[in-house]
Amino acid sequence: MDPLFQGDDRNKIMKILIIGSGGREHALGWKIKQSPLVSKIYFAPGNPGTKEIGENVPIEVTDIKKLVNFAKNKKIDLTVVGPETPLVLGIVDIFKKEKMKIFGPSKKASQIEGSKTFSKQLMKKYKIPTAQYDIFHNFSAAKDYLQKTKYPLVIKADGLCMGKGVAVCKNKKEAEKFLEELMIDKTFGESAKKIIIEECLYGQEVSFMVITDGKNFLSLLPSQDHKRLIDNNQGPNTGGMGAYTPVPFVDKKLLKQIEKEIVAPTIRAMAKEGCLYQGVLYPGLILTKDGPKVLEYNCRFGDPETEALMMSLESDLVEIILAQQKNKLKNKKLVFKKGFSVGIVLASSGYPEKYKKGDQIHGLDKIDDKDVQIFHAGTKKVDKKIVSYGGRVLLVVAHGVTLDETIKKAYQFIGKKNIYFKGMQYRHDIGKNGLIFGSNYD
């Protein structure tokens, strides 16, 4: 028997609480349910998909007091936090104060996502590769800067904006318009009290997540998100329209470089700054001609990358998290299935702006392949029917041997004769970059 679990967790049938209501939380629950250590999963608040694998509890992710009381009353053995907002609000500190196990970084450590100025200054201080930048606290100073700088450039709100408080501006006109949205119109409220203007970097973007106990870490497979709404990276930014894993052009050499030059220095830097980082660290990277650089950090599992990653993960996720809780990741390793996983987001009409709700979803019962899963992201049950209820509604995720085969497998279940709802929009090129650029890095 693994000594890590002797006397407590190995022989205990565990009750798990997963906080969140999207596709990421559905996928985490789907994977966690496969662990022999788990007897019951609760989701707060969950969705119609999570209800099939556990019990939904009507508590919002920001109602930390209610979440603590629920976990106490139900004697929850482990809480897993999906979204960033409760982490930034300090849910981990509050649970730990009550001597309850929870997976995620502290409030102080979550600043790495909660404040882009914090993360940029951290990277500058510890020489972690990132774009050149300037920080602005008022509109007039930022606008003056736009008159004399080079284009294209990137403007980012400092705080949390659900992945949408960033714009690549090709010229001064675009930059001034976005700046006004952030600082005058206050589209994202207090999140844009400070803004960052940085150089535009070029290259393929890659999501790289690790599970860390504050010292050691285990790397998940590299994945690639697709942020823009329309094929060929056109249209507005979204929360993510699909992902695939692994990324063929991130070879073992590049993977080691990312771990050595970005992941390990970040974990060390956070410890030195008094922000011991424990949980999922997720740097969003860009592979430039000068090597990998950090675009931004996230303090949790990515969405939609997690849905694809959970399809590829062979290891028992609960065992890994328990090892992380005990600072014993050093002797653990993550095992993945051979092949690829591809996830395609089906979004509502109008997304990412004002989107339509209430359209009946057809074909959810038509999946007859064990290597294809449907994860609910924004759905609701109304009169025994499942309807659209969010911007990103569903994810169709397939696993296969080759990337080409897996892409085809995922797309074959989407359309009027399969999974469909009125006004449904989705990208047709998820995984295409892996096919085009994969051979360049052999």
C-alpha positions as CSV (number, residue, x, y, z in Angstrom):
1,M,0.0,0.0,0.0
2,D,1.2,3.5,-0.8
3,P,2.3,4.9,2.6
4,L,0.9,8.3,1.6
5,F,-2.6,7.0,2.3
6,Q,-2.1,4.7,5.3
7,G,-4.2,5.4,8.2
8,D,-6.5,7.9,6.6
9,D,-7.4,8.5,3.0
10,R,-6.6,5.2,1.3
11,N,-9.3,3.3,3.3
12,K,-11.7,6.2,3.5
13,I,-14.5,6.6,1.0
14,M,-14.5,10.3,0.4
15,K,-17.1,13.0,0.0
16,I,-16.0,15.6,-2.5
17,L,-17.3,19.2,-3.1
18,I,-16.6,20.8,-6.5
19,I,-17.3,24.5,-6.7
20,G,-18.5,25.8,-10.0
21,S,-21.1,25.3,-12.7
22,G,-19.3,25.0,-16.1
23,G,-17.8,22.5,-18.4
24,R,-14.6,22.5,-16.4
25,E,-16.4,21.5,-13.3
26,H,-18.4,18.8,-15.1
27,A,-15.2,17.4,-16.5
28,L,-13.4,17.4,-13.1
29,G,-16.4,15.7,-11.6
30,W,-16.5,13.1,-14.4
31,K,-12.8,12.3,-13.8
32,I,-13.0,12.4,-9.9
33,K,-16.0,10.0,-10.0
34,Q,-13.7,7.4,-11.5
35,S,-11.6,7.3,-8.4
36,P,-12.2,4.3,-6.0
37,L,-11.6,6.7,-3.1
38,V,-14.8,8.7,-3.9
39,S,-18.3,7.8,-2.7
40,K,-20.2,11.0,-3.3
41,I,-19.7,14.3,-5.2
42,Y,-21.5,17.5,-4.6
43,F,-21.5,20.4,-7.1
44,A,-22.1,24.0,-6.0
45,P,-24.1,25.1,-7.9
46,G,-23.5,22.6,-10.8
47,N,-25.6,22.2,-13.9
48,P,-27.8,19.5,-15.5
49,G,-24.8,17.6,-16.6
50,T,-23.2,17.4,-13.2
51,K,-26.5,16.3,-11.7
52,E,-26.0,13.0,-13.6
53,I,-22.8,12.2,-11.7
54,G,-23.4,13.9,-8.3
55,E,-25.7,16.1,-6.3
56,N,-26.2,19.8,-7.2
57,V,-26.4,22.3,-4.3
58,P,-27.9,25.8,-5.0
59,I,-25.0,27.8,-3.5
60,E,-23.2,30.4,-5.7
61,V,-19.4,30.3,-6.0
62,T,-19.1,33.6,-4.3
63,D,-21.2,32.8,-1.2
64,I,-18.2,31.5,0.7
65,K,-19.9,31.5,4.1
66,K,-22.6,29.2,2.8
67,L,-20.0,26.9,1.1
68,V,-18.1,26.6,4.4
69,N,-21.2,25.8,6.3
70,F,-22.3,23.2,3.8
71,A,-18.8,21.5,3.8
72,K,-18.9,21.4,7.5
73,N,-22.4,20.0,7.8
74,K,-21.8,17.3,5.1
75,K,-18.4,16.5,6.5
76,I,-16.8,17.0,3.1
77,D,-13.3,15.4,2.9
78,L,-12.0,17.5,0.0
79,T,-13.2,20.6,-1.8
80,V,-12.0,21.4,-5.4
81,V,-12.4,24.9,-6.6
82,G,-13.1,25.4,-10.3
83,P,-13.4,29.2,-11.1
84,E,-10.9,31.9,-10.2
85,T,-13.3,34.3,-8.5
86,P,-13.7,32.4,-5.2
87,L,-10.0,31.8,-5.1
88,V,-9.3,35.5,-5.5
89,L,-11.8,36.2,-2.7
90,G,-9.9,34.0,-0.4
91,I,-12.0,30.8,-0.1
92,V,-8.9,28.6,0.5
93,D,-7.8,30.6,3.5
94,I,-11.2,30.4,5.1
95,F,-11.6,26.6,4.5
96,K,-8.1,26.0,5.9
97,K,-8.8,28.1,8.9
98,E,-11.7,25.7,9.6
99,K,-9.2,22.8,9.2
100,M,-10.9,21.6,6.0
101,K,-9.0,20.2,2.9
102,I,-9.3,22.4,-0.2
103,F,-7.5,22.4,-3.5
104,G,-6.4,25.8,-4.8
105,P,-4.1,28.7,-4.0
106,S,-4.5,31.2,-1.1
107,K,-5.9,34.7,-1.6
108,K,-2.4,36.1,-1.6
109,A,-1.1,33.6,-4.2
110,S,-4.3,34.0,-6.4
111,Q,-3.1,37.6,-7.0
112,I,-1.1,36.0,-9.8
113,E,-4.3,35.9,-11.8
114,G,-6.4,38.5,-9.9
115,S,-3.9,41.3,-10.6
116,K,-2.0,41.5,-13.9
117,T,0.2,44.3,-12.5
118,F,1.2,42.0,-9.6
119,S,2.1,39.2,-12.1
120,K,4.0,41.5,-14.5
121,Q,6.0,43.0,-11.7
122,L,6.8,39.5,-10.3
123,M,8.1,38.4,-13.8
124,K,10.2,41.5,-14.2
125,K,11.7,41.1,-10.7
126,Y,12.6,37.4,-11.2
127,K,13.5,37.7,-14.9
128,I,10.7,35.3,-16.1
129,P,10.3,35.9,-19.8
130,T,7.3,38.0,-20.8
131,A,6.3,41.0,-23.0
132,Q,7.7,44.5,-22.3
133,Y,5.0,46.6,-20.6
134,D,3.9,49.8,-18.9
135,I,1.3,50.2,-16.1
136,F,-1.2,53.1,-16.1
137,H,-3.5,54.4,-13.3
138,N,-5.4,57.1,-15.3
139,F,-6.9,57.6,-18.7
140,S,-5.0,60.7,-19.8
141,A,-1.5,59.3,-19.1
142,A,-2.5,56.1,-21.0
143,K,-3.9,58.0,-23.9
144,D,-0.8,60.2,-24.1
145,Y,1.3,57.0,-24.3
146,L,-0.8,55.8,-27.2
147,Q,0.2,58.8,-29.3
148,K,3.9,57.9,-29.3
149,T,4.2,54.1,-29.1
150,K,4.5,51.4,-31.8
151,Y,1.6,49.3,-33.1
152,P,0.2,46.7,-32.9
153,L,0.1,46.6,-29.1
154,V,-1.9,44.9,-26.3
155,I,-4.1,46.5,-23.7
156,K,-5.2,44.6,-20.6
157,A,-7.4,45.4,-17.6
158,D,-5.6,44.7,-14.4
159,G,-8.3,42.5,-12.7
160,L,-10.6,39.6,-13.5
161,C,-12.7,40.0,-16.7
162,M,-13.7,36.5,-17.6
163,G,-11.0,36.3,-20.2
164,K,-12.4,39.3,-22.1
165,G,-10.5,42.4,-20.7
166,V,-7.8,42.3,-23.3
167,A,-7.5,43.5,-26.8
168,V,-4.8,43.4,-29.5
169,C,-5.0,46.9,-31.1
170,K,-3.6,47.3,-34.6
171,N,-3.6,51.1,-34.6
172,K,-4.1,54.2,-32.4
173,K,-7.8,54.4,-33.2
174,E,-8.5,50.8,-32.0
175,A,-6.3,51.4,-28.9
176,E,-8.1,54.6,-27.9
177,K,-11.5,53.0,-28.4
178,F,-10.7,50.0,-26.1
179,L,-9.0,52.3,-23.6
180,E,-12.2,54.4,-23.4
181,E,-14.2,51.2,-22.9
182,L,-12.0,50.2,-20.0
183,M,-11.3,53.5,-18.2
184,I,-14.2,55.8,-19.2
185,D,-17.2,53.5,-19.9
186,K,-15.9,51.1,-17.2
187,T,-17.1,48.1,-19.1
188,F,-15.3,45.8,-16.6
189,G,-15.8,48.1,-13.6
190,E,-13.1,48.2,-11.0
191,S,-11.1,45.5,-12.9
192,A,-9.8,48.3,-15.2
193,K,-8.9,50.8,-12.5
194,K,-5.3,50.0,-13.6
195,I,-4.4,48.9,-17.1
196,I,-1.3,47.4,-18.7
197,I,-0.1,48.3,-22.2
198,E,2.4,45.9,-23.6
199,E,4.2,44.9,-26.7
200,C,2.5,42.5,-29.1
201,L,4.3,39.1,-29.2
202,Y,4.0,36.7,-32.1
203,G,3.9,32.9,-32.2
204,Q,1.7,30.0,-31.3
205,E,-0.1,30.2,-27.9
206,V,0.0,27.2,-25.6
207,S,-1.7,26.5,-22.2
208,F,0.6,24.8,-19.7
209,M,-0.8,23.7,-16.4
210,V,0.9,22.2,-13.4
211,I,-0.2,20.9,-10.0
212,T,2.1,22.1,-7.3
213,D,2.5,21.8,-3.5
214,G,4.5,25.0,-3.4
215,K,7.9,23.3,-4.1
216,N,7.5,20.4,-6.4
217,F,5.1,20.2,-9.4
218,L,3.6,17.7,-11.9
219,S,3.0,19.0,-15.4
220,L,-0.2,18.2,-17.3
221,L,0.0,17.8,-21.0
222,P,0.4,21.0,-23.0
223,S,-2.9,22.1,-24.6
224,Q,-4.0,24.8,-27.0
225,D,-7.1,27.0,-26.5
226,H,-8.8,28.9,-29.3
227,K,-9.8,32.3,-28.0
228,R,-11.4,34.0,-31.0
229,L,-15.0,33.3,-31.9
230,I,-14.6,32.6,-35.6
231,D,-12.3,30.2,-37.7
232,N,-8.7,31.3,-38.4
233,N,-8.6,33.4,-35.2
234,Q,-11.1,36.0,-36.4
235,G,-13.8,37.8,-34.5
236,P,-14.0,38.9,-30.9
237,N,-12.3,37.3,-27.9
238,T,-14.2,34.7,-26.0
239,G,-13.7,32.6,-22.9
240,G,-12.4,29.9,-25.3
241,M,-14.1,28.1,-28.2
242,G,-12.3,24.8,-28.0
243,A,-9.0,23.0,-27.1
244,Y,-6.9,20.0,-27.9
245,T,-4.1,18.1,-26.1
246,P,-1.3,17.3,-26.4
247,V,0.2,19.9,-28.7
248,P,2.4,18.2,-31.3
249,F,4.8,21.1,-31.7
250,V,5.6,21.2,-28.0
251,D,8.3,18.5,-27.9
252,K,10.1,17.1,-24.8
253,K,12.9,19.6,-25.2
254,L,10.5,22.6,-25.3
255,L,8.5,21.1,-22.4
256,K,11.7,20.9,-20.3
257,Q,12.5,24.5,-21.2
258,I,9.1,25.7,-20.1
259,E,9.4,23.9,-16.8
260,K,13.0,25.2,-16.2
261,E,12.6,28.8,-17.4
262,I,9.0,29.6,-16.4
263,V,7.2,27.1,-14.1
264,A,10.0,26.4,-11.5
265,P,11.1,30.1,-11.3
266,T,7.5,31.2,-10.8
267,I,6.9,28.8,-8.0
268,R,10.2,29.9,-6.3
269,A,9.4,33.5,-6.9
270,M,6.0,33.2,-5.2
271,A,7.5,31.5,-2.2
272,K,10.1,34.3,-1.9
273,E,7.4,36.9,-2.0
274,G,5.6,35.2,0.9
275,C,2.8,33.8,-1.4
276,L,3.5,30.1,-1.2
277,Y,1.7,28.7,-4.3
278,Q,-0.3,25.5,-3.9
279,G,-2.9,24.3,-6.4
280,V,-2.9,24.6,-10.2
281,L,-0.6,27.1,-11.7
282,Y,-1.4,27.8,-15.3
283,P,0.8,30.1,-17.3
284,G,-0.7,31.0,-20.7
285,L,2.4,31.0,-23.0
286,I,3.4,32.3,-26.4
287,L,6.1,30.5,-28.4
288,T,8.2,33.4,-29.8
289,K,11.3,33.2,-31.9
290,D,13.2,34.1,-28.7
291,G,11.6,31.2,-26.8
292,P,8.5,30.7,-24.7
293,K,7.1,33.8,-22.9
294,V,4.3,34.3,-20.4
295,L,1.2,36.1,-21.7
296,E,-0.6,35.8,-18.4
297,Y,-1.0,33.5,-15.4
298,N,-4.2,31.7,-14.2
299,C,-4.6,30.4,-10.7
300,R,-6.9,27.4,-11.6
301,F,-7.6,24.8,-14.2
302,G,-8.3,26.3,-17.7
303,D,-11.6,26.1,-19.4
304,P,-12.0,24.6,-22.1
305,E,-8.6,22.9,-21.8
306,T,-9.6,20.9,-18.7
307,E,-12.3,19.1,-20.5
308,A,-9.8,17.8,-23.1
309,L,-7.1,17.1,-20.4
310,M,-9.4,15.1,-18.2
311,M,-10.2,12.8,-21.2
312,S,-6.5,12.2,-21.6
313,L,-5.6,11.8,-18.0
314,E,-5.1,8.1,-16.9
315,S,-4.0,8.8,-13.3
316,D,-6.4,9.0,-10.4
317,L,-6.8,12.8,-9.9
318,V,-7.9,12.4,-6.3
319,E,-4.7,10.5,-5.4
320,I,-2.7,13.3,-7.0
321,I,-4.6,16.0,-5.1
322,L,-4.2,14.2,-1.8
323,A,-0.4,13.9,-2.4
324,Q,-0.4,17.7,-3.2
325,Q,-2.2,18.4,0.1
326,K,0.5,16.5,2.0
327,N,3.4,18.1,0.1
328,K,4.3,14.7,-1.3
329,L,4.2,15.3,-5.0
330,K,7.9,14.6,-5.4
331,N,7.5,10.9,-5.8
332,K,4.3,11.0,-7.8
333,K,3.8,11.1,-11.6
334,L,1.0,11.8,-14.0
335,V,0.1,9.1,-16.5
336,F,-1.8,10.0,-19.7
337,K,-3.5,7.9,-22.4
338,K,-1.7,7.7,-25.7
339,G,-3.2,9.8,-28.4
340,F,-5.1,13.1,-28.5
341,S,-8.2,14.7,-27.0
342,V,-10.1,17.4,-28.8
343,G,-12.9,19.6,-27.3
344,I,-15.3,21.8,-29.3
345,V,-17.4,24.5,-27.7
346,L,-21.0,24.9,-28.9
347,A,-22.0,28.5,-28.1
348,S,-25.3,30.4,-28.0
349,S,-26.4,32.8,-30.8
350,G,-25.0,36.3,-30.0
351,Y,-22.1,35.1,-27.8
352,P,-19.8,36.6,-26.6
353,E,-22.0,39.7,-26.5
354,K,-25.7,39.5,-25.5
355,Y,-26.6,35.9,-26.1
356,K,-29.9,34.0,-26.5
357,K,-31.1,31.6,-23.8
358,G,-33.8,28.9,-23.7
359,D,-33.3,27.0,-27.0
360,Q,-33.9,23.3,-26.6
361,I,-30.8,21.1,-27.1
362,H,-31.3,18.0,-29.3
363,G,-29.2,14.9,-29.6
364,L,-27.7,14.6,-26.2
365,D,-28.7,10.9,-26.2
366,K,-27.1,10.2,-29.5
367,I,-23.5,9.6,-28.3
368,D,-22.7,6.0,-28.7
369,D,-18.9,6.1,-28.5
370,K,-17.1,5.6,-25.1
371,D,-14.4,7.9,-26.3
372,V,-16.7,10.9,-26.7
373,Q,-18.1,12.9,-23.8
374,I,-20.5,15.8,-23.6
375,F,-19.7,18.3,-20.9
376,H,-22.4,20.9,-19.9
377,A,-21.2,24.5,-19.6
378,G,-24.3,26.7,-19.8
379,T,-27.5,24.5,-19.7
380,K,-30.7,24.4,-17.7
381,K,-33.4,21.8,-17.3
382,V,-36.9,23.2,-18.1
383,D,-40.0,20.9,-18.2
384,K,-37.8,17.8,-18.6
385,K,-35.9,19.4,-21.5
386,I,-32.3,20.6,-21.5
387,V,-32.1,24.2,-22.9
388,S,-29.3,26.7,-23.5
389,Y,-28.7,28.9,-20.6
390,G,-25.2,30.4,-21.0
391,G,-22.8,31.8,-23.6
392,R,-20.8,28.6,-23.9
393,V,-23.5,25.9,-23.8
394,L,-21.8,22.5,-24.3
395,L,-18.4,20.9,-25.1
396,V,-18.1,17.9,-27.3
397,V,-14.9,16.1,-26.4
398,A,-13.4,13.1,-28.2
399,H,-10.3,11.0,-27.6
400,G,-8.5,9.2,-30.4
401,V,-5.2,7.8,-31.7
402,T,-4.1,10.5,-34.1
403,L,-5.0,14.2,-34.0
404,D,-6.6,14.1,-37.4
405,E,-8.8,11.1,-36.5
406,T,-9.8,12.7,-33.1
407,I,-10.8,16.0,-34.7
408,K,-13.1,14.1,-37.2
409,K,-14.5,12.0,-34.4
410,A,-15.5,15.1,-32.3
411,Y,-17.1,17.0,-35.2
412,Q,-19.1,14.0,-36.5
413,F,-21.4,14.4,-33.4
414,I,-22.2,18.0,-34.1
415,G,-25.0,19.2,-36.5
416,K,-28.8,19.0,-37.1
417,K,-28.8,15.2,-37.1
418,N,-26.8,14.9,-33.9
419,I,-26.2,17.6,-31.2
420,Y,-27.9,20.7,-32.1
421,F,-29.8,23.8,-30.8
422,K,-31.1,26.8,-32.7
423,G,-28.5,29.5,-33.4
424,M,-25.7,27.3,-32.3
425,Q,-22.3,28.6,-33.3
426,Y,-18.9,26.9,-33.2
427,R,-15.5,26.9,-34.8
428,H,-14.7,24.4,-37.5
429,D,-10.9,24.5,-37.1
430,I,-10.2,23.3,-33.5
431,G,-6.9,21.4,-33.6
432,K,-5.9,22.6,-37.1
433,N,-2.7,24.3,-35.8
434,G,-1.5,21.0,-34.4
435,L,-1.9,19.4,-37.9
436,I,-0.2,22.3,-39.7
437,F,2.7,23.0,-37.4
438,G,3.2,19.6,-35.7
439,S,5.9,18.4,-38.1
440,N,8.0,21.5,-37.6
441,Y,9.1,20.5,-34.2
442,D,9.9,16.8,-34.7
